[in-house]
Amino acid sequence: MRKGNMGQGRGERRRGGRGKNKRMMGFLQPCILMQLTKEDRHGYDLLMGLDDFIDDARQYDPSIIYRLLRDLEANGHVASYEGDISLGPKRKMYSITAVGKNLLHTWMEDLRSSRKEIDRLLDVYAEHYK
């Protein structure tokens, strides 16, 4: 690892000295899928919608979202199609598939379980450092 690049993995580009860790990068997947349960969206709109779930979400490089969408599509979790003409070229739109909805449900169960474990850890920490 080169000096000055320590702690930054692939997809963790820092802007203005800030960056998210791998845990938060993984958290993007259910955030994207959740947005697509409401309506089909294009990549930039999904990036802007992360504000509903993540503090300071706009620090993410848009390429991360598009890479995630390609992976989700390759695994059958989302499907894409050519949308209507916007001010520029037609936008690639994304929709969640039945397989993607199943993945989202799995994510929600895992997050509920993790929240319980995190709450227990925080309770023990708070008791120890009263």
Secondary structure, DSSP 8 states (H G I E B T S, - for coil): --TT-TT--TT---BTTB---HHHHHHHHHHHHHHHHH--EEHHHHHHHGGGTSTTGGGS-HHHHHHHHHHHHHTTSEEEEEEEE-SSSEEEEEEE-HHHHHHHHHHHHHHHHHHHHHHHHHHHHHHHT-
